[in-house]
């Protein structure tokens, strides 16, 4: 693996960056100050397997509450963003950073209120929100679990009762039309989400009562309260600040007038005239590529933020037909940053000698963050028995899954023992490992699985080679979407495990268009063919691991006609529900560890589902033919720049560190 030699120091006259020590459970708010800092140049990056398209985390719909917000506004100079003159095929290579693996189809629109723009490079409101065009008050950094101010000026603060958050907007923060970003913009954004019941409004209305502008710079976020006057979920209230964009009030009013207040039309508007606050905006888009150009008037070059412009003038993403085409372009040096699964990525430098690298120099080449999971249909005969569920999970050959499906781009379960946590240090520290050690399994335990079934009386009583439960042969179908090759390989290994212990498991690979409609329908029993099936879990973020555990175990999602959250096997355990409900309000570290440990214990005892591999938050492989100084493990950046493709959360700091390789 290539290791970077040049150590370049780019002075980000970066501000005081404060943050909240959101311990993974996010219950405490600690200020972290990042003083004007020198950021050593990174270099090596990380491969990654195919990231399927995560579904939008749409929570239950919510009531529509109209929000009248205080007024504060200023008018300001009008600046015209760069014009799209140009031949998109003649971008200067030494000014253009090329990506793959984020955009898989033509862009539909630029509307930050909507989640159906198919505009992955520009719009992704999530735990590590994508911020090249639209910006959030704070940036989450998965490497240290903290949030850092972006549009916000300094850390946010809870009131004593932990029911309201206050923060200020940076005086330097500006929209692309030259007007200031204000507290009123923040308040009006939320009011619009609620008024039109956007996906963001629906996901947060049960937790946020109101967002108000106290003055031009000061924002107060009021939590929805329980009957006892405490916040329903302070964790989700705080997470809103690093997960959701601030959208300009003036442009929003223009949009509202254009659609005459119609909610459907508002979300469908392509918003070609949208005003933004980020460093890049649309330059060109068709069905083959999307290109962004730097706004050289970007406010972030102010000393209170980055102190300079990001280095590449253009960010370009060619729309490849599949991973193979993307890998070919990466090998040819036509792609600089790859967010896709590049199979056997290490061979690109070990055998081919290419200037390609990953975040970690050795397996697993990446930082695991999410837990792709096999869910059980708990209504299938026999799968209502813990012994059957756990025996299958114990028998699965996880090393084969990791070696073949993931080409070793995942930690093994010997390296990171099974729990509900991802492999990051922060999450691993949140539970008592010794307390659950006897419940964990690393896989390939055929004799242990057989013994478990024998002890439960689930045996082959008719001599046909298959075990029966209550007189019925244990026979299941394991399913995942067709074409998701790594998932298909994993589910085949699950089926093979069944044969080893006398349980008949066959595989089924329907198209995603069919699969997703079935799996996400939680108000009816799963149909035949969905006894065991794969889905994703949450990665790293300010609400994790609480958010992931909630979506793996909480019964609140049962009965939803459209459930993109989780618990698709419809597990129900009141004890687990109570623990999940208690965590967001808990601020004592010891008590939190106890709560998490108990949840891990329940999960490993009941086995409602089981993780098949660890996956990165994003795949991150770089080719340093043209650009260098990408983030890598141990690059010395402070705070550390995460391997999230220079676009998500704090990883955008990496755009300010890049250099041309041949300088």
DOFIBA-476147 format. One record per residue (C-alpha): x, z, y; residue in one letter; residue number from 1. Coordinates in Angstrom, 3 decimals, padded with zeros to 6 digits. Last residue first. Layout:
          u          w          v   residu   num
          X          Z          Y        A   NUM
...
REM end
This chain:
          u          w          v   residu   num
    003.769   -007.916    020.210        X   663
    003.213   -009.553    016.863        X   662
    000.623   -007.178    015.459        X   661
   -001.535   -007.136    018.574        X   660
   -002.493   -003.604    019.406        X   659
   -005.513   -001.445    018.716        X   658
   -005.786    002.111    020.015        X   657
   -008.800    001.758    022.329        X   656
   -010.936    000.214    019.593        X   655
   -010.079    003.246    017.437        X   654
   -012.123    005.522    019.713        X   653
   -015.166    003.678    018.330        X   652
   -014.637    005.840    015.236        X   651
   -016.227    008.755    017.117        X   650
   -019.693    007.545    016.136        X   649
   -019.748    004.150    014.466        X   648
   -018.041    000.991    015.733        X   647
   -014.344    001.203    015.001        X   646
   -014.928    000.360    011.328        X   645
   -015.955    003.818    010.209        X   644
   -012.659    005.173    008.946        X   643
   -012.732    008.314    011.131        X   642
   -010.488    008.717    014.212        X   641
   -008.914    012.164    014.079        X   640
   -009.359    014.208    017.254        X   639
   -006.552    013.819    017.995        X   638
   -004.950    010.867    016.266        X   637
   -002.013    011.818    014.101        X   636
   -002.166    008.843    011.749        X   635
   -002.471    011.191    008.778        X   634
   -005.032    009.124    006.912        X   633
   -005.353    005.756    008.586        X   632
   -006.874    004.429    011.807        X   631
   -006.073    000.842    012.808        X   630
   -002.850    000.367    014.722        X   629
   -002.587   -003.377    014.065        X   628
   -004.250   -006.639    014.974        X   627
   -003.370   -010.232    014.022        X   626
   -002.044   -010.113    010.454        X   625
   -003.079   -006.496    010.040        X   624
   -005.949   -007.016    007.585        X   623
   -008.175   -003.963    007.400        X   622
   -010.355   -002.338    004.779        X   621
   -013.086    000.153    005.650        X   620
   -016.093    000.591    003.457        X   619
   -018.588    002.780    005.237        X   618
   -019.792    006.308    004.524        X   617
   -017.631    006.115    001.460        X   616
   -019.070    006.366   -002.044        X   615
   -018.938    009.077   -004.673        X   614
   -020.193    008.193   -008.135        X   613
   -023.107    008.623   -010.556        X   612
   -024.916    011.586   -009.032        X   611
   -027.677    013.186   -011.084        X   610
   -031.426    013.614   -010.707        X   609
   -034.007    016.368   -011.354        X   608
   -031.184    018.256   -013.095        X   607
   -032.942    021.650   -013.349        X   606
   -029.810    023.778   -013.784        X   605
   -027.428    021.697   -011.673        X   604
   -029.993    021.484   -008.877        X   603
   -030.917    025.168   -009.030        X   602
   -027.271    026.233   -008.889        X   601
   -026.526    023.847   -006.040        X   600
   -029.478    025.307   -004.129        X   599
   -028.270    028.860   -004.762        X   598
   -024.801    027.969   -003.537        X   597
   -026.247    026.435   -000.378        X   596
   -028.231    029.547    000.449        X   595
   -025.311    031.862   -000.285        X   594
   -022.980    029.738    001.836        X   593
   -025.453    029.931    004.661        X   592
   -025.676    033.698    004.425        X   591
   -021.919    033.912    004.678        X   590
   -021.790    031.607    007.684        X   589
   -024.541    033.407    009.623        X   588
   -026.451    030.939    011.789        X   587
   -029.524    030.289    009.657        X   586
   -032.304    028.356    011.399        X   585
   -031.673    025.028    009.667        X   584
   -031.102    026.699    006.257        X   583
   -034.403    028.478    005.622        X   582
   -036.566    025.436    004.892        X   581
   -034.199    024.160    002.238        X   580
   -034.150    027.590    000.582        X   579
   -037.950    027.782    000.597        X   578
   -038.286    024.281   -000.859        X   577
   -035.810    025.127   -003.614        X   576
   -037.827    028.188   -004.590        X   575
   -041.072    026.191   -004.449        X   574
   -039.709    023.644   -006.949        X   573
   -041.155    020.136   -007.065        X   572
   -039.339    017.023   -008.196        X   571
   -041.065    013.748   -007.362        X   570
   -038.608    011.289   -008.982        X   569
   -038.274    009.638   -005.574        X   568
   -036.908    012.828   -004.054        X   567
   -035.829    010.676   -001.121        X   566
   -036.504    009.658    002.455        X   565
   -037.836    006.106    002.484        X   564
   -041.265    007.272    001.313        X   563
   -044.135    004.942    002.103        X   562
   -047.460    006.145    000.672        X   561
   -046.232    009.721    000.972        X   560
   -047.588    012.031   -001.734        X   559
   -044.332    013.744   -002.571        X   558
   -041.992    013.760    000.413        X   557
   -042.388    017.470    001.189        X   556
   -041.273    018.331   -002.373        X   555
   -037.683    018.751   -001.213        X   554
   -034.942    018.085   -003.758        X   553
   -032.783    015.028   -003.109        X   552
   -033.933    014.370    000.441        X   551
   -033.583    018.004    001.458        X   550
   -030.173    018.151   -000.182        X   549
   -028.996    015.155    001.828        X   548
   -030.296    016.570    005.106        X   547
   -028.735    019.993    004.488        X   546
   -025.352    018.501    003.650        X   545
   -025.400    017.354    006.372        X   544
   -027.366    017.554    009.622        X   543
   -024.470    016.514    011.837        X   542
   -023.556    013.624    009.579        X   541
   -021.829    012.462    006.426        X   540
   -023.630    010.394    003.791        X   539
   -027.301    010.601    002.803        X   538
   -028.327    009.620   -000.705        X   537
   -028.799    006.276   -002.413        X   536
   -031.151    005.113   -005.131        X   535
   -030.891    004.453   -008.843        X   534
   -033.607    004.522   -011.495        X   533
   -034.495    006.357   -014.700        X   532
   -038.012    006.201   -016.158        X   531
   -038.966    003.278   -013.910        X   530
   -039.892    000.572   -016.385        X   529
   -043.541    001.588   -016.693        X   528
   -045.026    002.544   -013.344        X   527
   -044.121    005.485   -011.080        X   526
   -047.102    007.756   -010.494        X   525
   -048.835    007.451   -007.151        X   524
   -048.443    008.788   -003.615        X   523
   -044.673    008.414   -003.656        X   522
   -044.309    004.706   -003.063        X   521
   -040.676    004.185   -002.172        X   520
   -039.591    003.271   -005.698        X   519
   -042.242    000.607   -006.158        X   518
   -041.899   -001.297   -002.883        X   517
   -038.114   -001.080   -003.090        X   516
   -037.941   -002.603   -006.565        X   515
   -040.039   -005.657   -005.792        X   514
   -038.049   -006.958   -002.844        X   513
   -034.914   -005.643   -004.527        X   512
   -035.390   -008.042   -007.435        X   511
   -035.945   -006.428   -010.814        X   510
   -033.041   -005.301   -013.028        X   509
   -034.151   -003.510   -016.215        X   508
   -032.005   -001.640   -018.684        X   507
   -032.705   -000.114   -022.103        X   506
   -032.352    003.538   -023.070        X   505
   -033.015    004.825   -026.595        X   504
   -031.973    008.466   -026.929        X   503
   -029.911    009.386   -029.990        X   502
   -026.879    010.934   -028.256        X   501
   -024.498    007.969   -028.090        X   500
   -027.322    005.485   -027.516        X   499
   -028.334    007.353   -024.381        X   498
   -024.820    007.150   -022.992        X   497
   -024.924    003.359   -023.270        X   496
   -027.995    003.274   -021.037        X   495
   -026.203    005.311   -018.386        X   494
   -023.242    002.937   -018.626        X   493
   -025.586    000.001   -018.051        X   492
   -026.904    001.826   -014.958        X   491
   -023.413    001.961   -013.517        X   490
   -022.736   -001.736   -014.032        X   489
   -026.064   -002.571   -012.384        X   488
   -025.208   -000.326   -009.449        X   487
   -021.879   -002.081   -009.009        X   486
   -023.529   -005.483   -009.290        X   485
   -026.360   -004.990   -006.848        X   484
   -027.615   -008.438   -007.814        X   483
   -030.797   -007.190   -009.459        X   482
   -032.049   -003.854   -008.168        X   481
   -031.843   -000.776   -010.409        X   480
   -033.618    000.347   -013.567        X   479
   -033.189    002.502   -016.664        X   478
   -035.985    002.108   -019.223        X   477
   -036.667    004.937   -021.635        X   476
   -037.273    005.732   -025.295        X   475
   -037.388    009.242   -026.745        X   474
   -039.439    008.710   -029.887        X   473
   -042.685    010.647   -029.855        X   472
   -043.487    013.438   -032.289        X   471
   -043.480    016.187   -029.678        X   470
   -040.023    014.999   -028.599        X   469
   -038.269    012.564   -030.874        X   468
   -034.622    011.684   -031.369        X   467
   -033.535    008.247   -032.442        X   466
   -031.543    007.290   -035.546        X   465
   -034.538    006.295   -037.643        X   464
   -034.385    009.499   -039.752        X   463
   -037.894    010.741   -039.033        X   462
   -036.968    014.075   -037.423        X   461
   -034.270    012.900   -035.051        X   460
   -033.899    016.032   -032.940        X   459
   -035.236    017.721   -029.835        X   458
   -035.327    021.319   -031.056        X   457
   -033.911    022.636   -027.760        X   456
   -030.743    023.730   -029.552        X   455
   -030.399    020.253   -031.018        X   454
   -030.720    018.700   -027.562        X   453
   -028.027    020.938   -026.098        X   452
   -025.783    020.390   -029.108        X   451
   -026.101    016.640   -028.732        X   450
   -025.157    016.852   -025.058        X   449
   -022.137    019.032   -025.807        X   448
   -021.013    016.643   -028.515        X   447
   -021.300    013.635   -026.213        X   446
   -019.512    015.202   -023.247        X   445
   -018.484    011.934   -021.597        X   444
   -019.284    013.453   -018.222        X   443
   -017.698    015.826   -015.668        X   442
   -020.216    018.633   -016.027        X   441
   -021.064    021.564   -013.768        X   440
   -023.245    024.538   -014.703        X   439
   -020.444    026.875   -015.723        X   438
   -018.671    026.295   -012.408        X   437
   -021.685    027.305   -010.304        X   436
   -020.575    030.718   -009.015        X   435
   -016.902    029.751   -009.031        X   434
   -017.463    026.948   -006.545        X   433
   -019.191    029.126   -003.963        X   432
   -020.735    026.706   -001.509        X   431
   -020.095    025.424    001.993        X   430
   -016.379    024.809    001.715        X   429
   -016.936    021.551   -000.165        X   428
   -018.982    020.277    002.774        X   427
   -016.208    020.734    005.301        X   426
   -013.483    019.543    002.973        X   425
   -015.146    016.193    002.385        X   424
   -015.996    015.359   -001.245        X   423
   -019.785    015.109   -000.742        X   422
   -021.916    018.115   -001.528        X   421
   -024.844    018.506   -003.915        X   420
   -022.621    019.718   -006.755        X   419
   -020.369    018.003   -009.285        X   418
   -016.673    018.788   -009.272        X   417
   -014.398    016.729   -007.079        X   416
   -011.249    015.714   -008.970        X   415
   -012.743    016.006   -012.432        X   414
   -015.898    014.353   -011.135        X   413
   -013.785    011.357   -010.159        X   412
   -013.093    010.325   -006.569        X   411
   -014.387    006.876   -005.793        X   410
   -012.726    003.538   -005.079        X   409
   -011.421    003.352   -008.628        X   408
   -012.712   -000.195   -009.193        X   407
   -016.174    001.156   -008.217        X   406
   -018.199   -000.411   -011.013        X   405
   -015.288   -000.536   -013.420        X   404
   -013.054    002.495   -012.916        X   403
   -015.715    004.742   -011.356        X   402
   -018.377    003.816   -013.877        X   401
   -015.895    004.134   -016.738        X   400
   -014.770    007.550   -015.493        X   399
   -018.455    008.540   -015.287        X   398
   -019.115    008.059   -019.007        X   397
   -022.635    009.471   -019.159        X   396
   -023.170    012.104   -021.861        X   395
   -023.675    015.096   -019.559        X   394
   -026.355    013.317   -017.514        X   393
   -028.247    012.281   -020.643        X   392
   -028.065    015.830   -022.020        X   391
   -029.163    017.295   -018.672        X   390
   -032.343    015.280   -018.525        X   389
   -033.223    015.824   -022.172        X   388
   -032.567    019.574   -022.038        X   387
   -034.482    019.933   -018.765        X   386
   -037.655    018.611   -020.387        X   385
   -040.105    016.688   -018.159        X   384
   -038.030    013.693   -019.130        X   383
   -039.594    013.973   -022.595        X   382
   -042.614    011.891   -021.739        X   381
   -042.093    010.263   -018.292        X   380
   -043.646    012.379   -015.520        X   379
   -040.300    013.570   -014.173        X   378
   -039.272    010.028   -013.381        X   377
   -035.567    010.769   -013.316        X   376
   -033.370    009.755   -010.409        X   375
   -029.879    008.294   -010.804        X   374
   -027.888    008.944   -007.637        X   373
   -025.498    007.276   -005.239        X   372
   -023.767    010.268   -003.590        X   371
   -022.561    009.674   -000.047        X   370
   -019.370    010.644    001.768        X   369
   -016.305    009.667   -000.213        X   368
   -013.225    009.166    001.937        X   367
   -011.447    005.997    000.965        X   366
   -008.575    004.615   -001.103        X   365
   -009.811    006.561   -004.178        X   364
   -007.094    005.977   -005.158        X   363
   -003.867    005.656   -003.129        X   362
   -002.935    004.594    000.411        X   361
   -005.981    006.213    002.029        X   360
   -007.611    004.432    004.966        X   359
   -007.150    001.020    003.366        X   358
   -004.635   -001.770    003.636        X   357
   -004.146   -005.493    003.939        X   356
   -000.939   -007.141    005.058        X   355
   -001.041   -009.314    001.918        X   354
    001.507   -008.942   -000.868        X   353
   -000.757   -010.615   -003.400        X   352
   -000.123   -008.246   -006.291        X   351
    000.138   -004.806   -004.661        X   350
   -001.362   -005.745   -001.296        X   349
   -004.586   -007.483   -002.292        X   348
   -004.385   -005.822   -005.701        X   347
   -005.379   -002.524   -004.058        X   346
   -008.831   -003.908   -003.255        X   345
   -009.845   -004.065   -006.880        X   344
   -013.294   -005.280   -005.752        X   343
   -013.731   -005.642   -002.018        X   342
   -016.987   -003.875   -001.278        X   341
   -017.924   -004.508    002.317        X   340
   -017.048   -003.195    005.751        X   339
   -014.004   -005.353    006.383        X   338
   -012.052   -005.205    009.615        X   337
   -009.638   -008.034    010.536        X   336
   -011.421   -011.028    009.030        X   335
   -009.955   -014.540    009.201        X   334
   -006.694   -013.224    007.755        X   333
   -007.025   -015.466    004.721        X   332
   -007.471   -012.503    002.390        X   331
   -010.265   -011.154    004.569        X   330
   -011.966   -014.557    004.588        X   329
   -011.828   -014.703    000.790        X   328
   -013.203   -011.168    000.601        X   327
   -016.162   -012.123    002.778        X   326
   -016.962   -015.124    000.616        X   325
   -016.883   -012.938   -002.485        X   324
   -019.017   -010.255   -000.829        X   323
   -021.890   -012.663   -000.223        X   322
   -023.325   -015.353    002.057        X   321
   -021.075   -014.516    004.977        X   320
   -022.394   -014.030    008.500        X   319
   -019.297   -014.184    010.697        X   318
   -018.971   -011.117    012.899        X   317
   -017.146   -011.312    016.208        X   316
   -016.044   -008.597    018.614        X   315
   -014.537   -010.149    021.728        X   314
   -012.294   -008.781    024.487        X   313
   -010.390   -006.601    022.059        X   312
   -008.630   -003.581    023.667        X   311
   -011.418   -001.173    024.620        X   310
   -011.366   -000.574    028.384        X   309
   -009.452    002.320    029.893        X   308
   -009.767    005.958    030.918        X   307
   -011.784    006.743    027.803        X   306
   -014.238    009.173    029.401        X   305
   -013.894    011.164    032.637        X   304
   -011.035    008.906    033.713        X   303
   -013.491    006.044    034.094        X   302
   -012.913    003.148    031.706        X   301
   -016.210    004.228    030.133        X   300
   -018.211    002.696    032.990        X   299
   -017.903   -000.806    031.556        X   298
   -017.276   -003.298    034.375        X   297
   -015.161   -005.410    032.031        X   296
   -018.163   -005.797    029.758        X   295
   -016.529   -006.882    026.518        X   294
   -018.011   -009.836    024.690        X   293
   -020.057   -009.700    021.521        X   292
   -020.316   -012.444    018.915        X   291
   -022.848   -012.988    016.144        X   290
   -022.270   -015.586    013.466        X   289
   -023.752   -018.186    011.151        X   288
   -027.503   -017.926    011.814        X   287
   -027.006   -017.904    015.559        X   286
   -025.641   -015.427    018.068        X   285
   -023.466   -015.672    021.172        X   284
   -022.134   -013.400    023.908        X   283
   -024.292   -010.319    023.450        X   282
   -022.965   -007.079    024.862        X   281
   -019.916   -004.837    024.672        X   280
   -018.671   -001.626    026.328        X   279
   -021.909    000.371    026.114        X   278
   -024.497    001.172    028.810        X   277
   -027.218   -001.337    028.026        X   276
   -029.890   -003.348    029.856        X   275
   -032.122   -005.508    027.663        X   274
   -032.943   -009.035    028.833        X   273
   -032.974   -010.572    025.358        X   272
   -035.385   -007.816    024.345        X   271
   -036.598   -009.449    021.113        X   270
   -040.064   -007.868    021.601        X   269
   -041.504   -006.838    018.235        X   268
   -041.446   -003.095    018.934        X   267
   -043.251   -003.508    022.239        X   266
   -045.688   -006.009    020.761        X   265
   -046.780   -003.525    018.135        X   264
   -047.125   -000.745    020.691        X   263
   -049.189   -002.751    023.182        X   262
   -048.629   -001.397    026.675        X   261
   -049.097   -004.715    028.395        X   260
   -046.245   -006.259    026.408        X   259
   -044.404   -007.447    029.520        X   258
   -045.360   -004.370    031.518        X   257
   -043.939   -002.109    028.827        X   256
   -040.729   -004.132    028.705        X   255
   -040.271   -003.906    032.462        X   254
   -040.917   -000.158    032.254        X   253
   -038.288    000.085    029.545        X   252
   -035.827   -001.802    031.750        X   251
   -036.307    000.741    034.543        X   250
   -036.122    003.709    032.177        X   249
   -032.790    002.660    030.632        X   248
   -032.408    003.542    026.965        X   247
   -030.452    006.571    025.704        X   246
   -029.670    005.957    022.062        X   245
   -030.361    008.241    019.136        X   244
   -028.128    009.933    016.563        X   243
   -025.757    012.093    018.575        X   242
   -028.344    013.961    020.625        X   241
   -031.053    013.909    017.949        X   240
   -028.765    015.987    015.720        X   239
   -029.318    019.040    017.926        X   238
   -033.092    018.911    017.441        X   237
   -032.640    018.215    013.730        X   236
   -030.620    021.394    013.230        X   235
   -032.959    023.455    015.399        X   234
   -035.811    022.913    012.924        X   233
   -039.176    024.528    013.615        X   232
   -037.704    026.435    016.561        X   231
   -038.771    030.062    016.728        X   230
   -041.909    031.301    018.480        X   229
   -043.393    033.091    015.494        X   228
   -046.044    030.408    015.034        X   227
   -043.291    027.835    014.737        X   226
   -041.921    026.023    017.745        X   225
   -041.205    022.412    018.667        X   224
   -037.816    022.314    020.306        X   223
   -037.362    021.643    023.989        X   222
   -034.559    019.318    025.073        X   221
   -033.422    019.956    028.631        X   220
   -031.470    017.302    030.525        X   219
   -029.452    017.804    033.712        X   218
   -027.893    014.943    035.677        X   217
   -030.518    013.716    038.120        X   216
   -032.396    017.002    038.017        X   215
   -034.331    018.997    035.431        X   214
   -035.016    015.911    033.363        X   213
   -037.216    016.805    030.405        X   212
   -037.260    016.200    026.667        X   211
   -040.364    017.534    024.939        X   210
   -041.687    019.212    021.798        X   209
   -038.975    018.059    019.410        X   208
   -039.228    018.990    015.710        X   207
   -042.405    017.389    014.368        X   206
   -041.979    014.501    016.779        X   205
   -038.577    013.619    015.388        X   204
   -039.023    010.924    012.739        X   203
   -042.178    009.469    014.279        X   202
   -040.521    009.123    017.656        X   201
   -037.451    007.438    016.189        X   200
   -039.597    005.066    014.125        X   199
   -041.577    004.245    017.285        X   198
   -044.874    006.041    017.910        X   197
   -045.522    004.088    021.103        X   196
   -046.014    007.117    023.358        X   195
   -043.565    009.261    021.410        X   194
   -040.654    006.844    021.535        X   193
   -041.515    006.095    025.151        X   192
   -041.455    009.769    026.121        X   191
   -038.097    010.124    024.382        X   190
   -036.564    007.258    026.340        X   189
   -038.213    008.538    029.532        X   188
   -036.451    011.873    029.192        X   187
   -033.017    010.360    028.602        X   186
   -033.470    007.866    031.440        X   185
   -034.607    010.730    033.688        X   184
   -031.375    012.554    032.935        X   183
   -029.615    009.665    034.561        X   182
   -027.471    006.634    033.728        X   181
   -026.427    005.249    037.066        X   180
   -027.221    001.695    038.186        X   179
   -024.635   -001.071    037.840        X   178
   -026.751   -003.547    035.894        X   177
   -024.761   -002.730    032.732        X   176
   -025.874    000.862    033.034        X   175
   -023.551    003.503    034.391        X   174
   -022.029    006.824    033.312        X   173
   -019.635    008.111    036.012        X   172
   -021.772    011.141    036.911        X   171
   -021.659    012.212    033.268        X   170
   -025.069    013.348    032.031        X   169
   -025.639    017.076    031.644        X   168
   -026.728    019.238    028.725        X   167
   -029.418    021.778    027.913        X   166
   -030.819    022.643    024.492        X   165
   -033.983    024.698    024.083        X   164
   -035.428    026.941    021.343        X   163
   -032.348    028.873    020.298        X   162
   -033.758    032.076    021.795        X   161
   -030.563    032.529    023.794        X   160
   -030.656    029.007    025.179        X   159
   -028.651    026.405    023.323        X   158
   -025.837    024.653    025.111        X   157
   -024.559    021.096    025.122        X   156
   -020.878    020.422    025.531        X   155
   -019.349    018.522    028.433        X   154
   -020.764    015.651    030.486        X   153
   -023.002    013.644    028.190        X   152
   -022.845    009.849    028.065        X   151
   -020.106    010.243    025.450        X   150
   -019.571    013.918    024.715        X   149
   -018.002    014.876    021.388        X   148
   -019.734    016.105    018.247        X   147
   -017.995    018.016    015.515        X   146
   -017.829    017.775    011.744        X   145
   -014.043    017.373    011.775        X   144
   -013.572    014.000    010.098        X   143
   -017.254    013.015    010.299        X   142
   -017.012    012.733    014.080        X   141
   -020.401    012.596    015.802        X   140
   -020.571    011.061    019.273        X   139
   -022.739    012.632    021.971        X   138
   -025.223    011.459    024.637        X   137
   -025.843    008.249    022.679        X   136
   -024.867    004.730    023.661        X   135
   -026.117    001.190    023.272        X   134
   -023.743   -001.756    023.041        X   133
   -020.705   -000.773    020.909        X   132
   -022.306    002.522    019.898        X   131
   -023.212    002.565    016.223        X   130
   -024.705    006.008    015.532        X   129
   -022.808    008.185    013.084        X   128
   -025.807    010.194    011.892        X   127
   -028.081    007.225    012.508        X   126
   -029.342    004.868    015.181        X   125
   -027.857    001.536    014.125        X   124
   -028.227   -001.263    016.652        X   123
   -025.437   -003.544    017.830        X   122
   -023.497   -004.624    014.750        X   121
   -026.492   -004.300    012.444        X   120
   -028.877   -006.533    014.328        X   119
   -031.599   -007.152    011.784        X   118
   -033.921   -006.439    014.712        X   117
   -036.387   -004.452    012.614        X   116
   -035.660   -000.892    013.718        X   115
   -037.241   -001.214    017.147        X   114
   -036.741    000.842    020.299        X   113
   -033.221   -000.569    020.755        X   112
   -034.572   -004.134    021.121        X   111
   -031.800   -006.671    020.762        X   110
   -033.570   -009.200    018.514        X   109
   -033.772   -011.088    015.247        X   108
   -030.069   -011.447    014.521        X   107
   -029.219   -013.823    011.714        X   106
   -028.433   -012.398    008.317        X   105
   -025.884   -010.196    006.565        X   104
   -024.284   -008.362    009.510        X   103
   -022.174   -005.348    008.576        X   102
   -019.890   -006.566    005.803        X   101
   -017.480   -008.607    007.868        X   100
   -015.600   -008.120    011.111        X    99
   -013.366   -010.157    013.407        X    98
   -011.540   -008.721    016.423        X    97
   -011.012   -011.348    019.112        X    96
   -008.506   -011.368    021.959        X    95
   -005.481   -012.696    020.076        X    94
   -007.685   -015.180    018.245        X    93
   -008.943   -016.776    021.461        X    92
   -012.554   -017.723    020.702        X    91
   -013.051   -021.428    020.173        X    90
   -015.973   -021.563    017.785        X    89
   -018.335   -019.702    020.069        X    88
   -018.001   -022.477    022.639        X    87
   -018.973   -021.062    025.826        X    86
   -021.153   -020.161    028.480        X    85
   -022.670   -016.862    027.502        X    84
   -022.503   -015.171    030.835        X    83
   -020.977   -011.831    031.302        X    82
   -023.144   -009.115    032.587        X    81
   -024.434   -009.331    036.122        X    80
   -023.911   -006.332    038.273        X    79
   -026.554   -005.035    040.504        X    78
   -025.638   -002.273    042.749        X    77
   -027.677    000.741    042.609        X    76
   -031.013    002.254    042.704        X    75
   -031.449    005.812    042.135        X    74
   -033.844    007.777    040.272        X    73
   -035.069    011.219    039.643        X    72
   -038.521    011.839    038.539        X    71
   -039.735    014.409    036.214        X    70
   -041.167    013.164    033.013        X    69
   -044.665    012.659    031.873        X    68
   -044.736    012.622    028.145        X    67
   -047.626    011.391    026.200        X    66
   -047.925    012.769    022.749        X    65
   -048.709    010.549    019.850        X    64
   -049.000    012.416    016.641        X    63
   -046.499    011.812    013.975        X    62
   -045.642    009.521    011.202        X    61
   -043.741    011.071    008.376        X    60
   -040.096    010.461    008.252        X    59
   -038.454    007.149    008.395        X    58
   -034.910    007.191    007.318        X    57
   -034.309    003.500    007.467        X    56
   -033.129    002.184    004.191        X    55
   -029.540    001.868    003.379        X    54
   -028.498   -001.688    002.648        X    53
   -026.273   -001.565   -000.272        X    52
   -022.754   -000.700    000.399        X    51
   -020.525   -002.602   -001.826        X    50
   -017.399   -000.818   -002.604        X    49
   -014.791    000.164   -000.212        X    48
   -011.339   -000.294    000.769        X    47
   -009.465    001.872    003.175        X    46
   -007.231    001.469    005.962        X    45
   -003.688    001.775    007.048        X    44
   -002.661    001.767    010.610        X    43
   -003.177    004.329    013.196        X    42
   -001.584    004.515    016.563        X    41
   -000.875    007.875    017.983        X    40
   -003.461    009.073    020.410        X    39
   -002.172    010.896    023.380        X    38
   -004.665    013.188    024.858        X    37
   -006.143    014.353    028.014        X    36
   -007.715    017.468    026.690        X    35
   -009.944    017.621    023.755        X    34
   -011.971    020.715    024.086        X    33
   -014.017    021.894    021.237        X    32
   -016.964    023.977    022.139        X    31
   -018.705    025.649    019.318        X    30
   -022.360    025.524    018.616        X    29
   -023.322    027.164    015.431        X    28
   -025.956    026.165    013.006        X    27
   -024.893    022.752    012.161        X    26
   -025.046    022.933    008.465        X    25
   -021.896    021.024    008.349        X    24
   -020.579    023.438    010.830        X    23
   -021.652    021.993    014.049        X    22
   -018.751    023.067    016.015        X    21
   -020.111    021.828    019.145        X    20
   -017.981    019.783    021.259        X    19
   -016.046    019.425    024.258        X    18
   -014.110    016.526    025.398        X    17
   -012.339    017.194    028.502        X    16
   -011.517    013.934    029.635        X    15
   -009.835    011.186    028.014        X    14
   -006.988    009.830    029.747        X    13
   -006.617    007.994    026.596        X    12
   -002.983    007.475    026.497        X    11
   -002.110    005.049    023.896        X    10
    000.806    005.990    021.849        X     9
    002.235    003.566    019.507        X     8
    003.862    004.482    016.313        X     7
    004.998    001.401    014.587        X     6
    005.683    001.916    010.968        X     5
    002.394    001.617    009.251        X     4
    002.206    001.868    005.534        X     3
    001.209   -000.919    003.285        X     2
    000.000    000.000    000.000        X     1
REM end
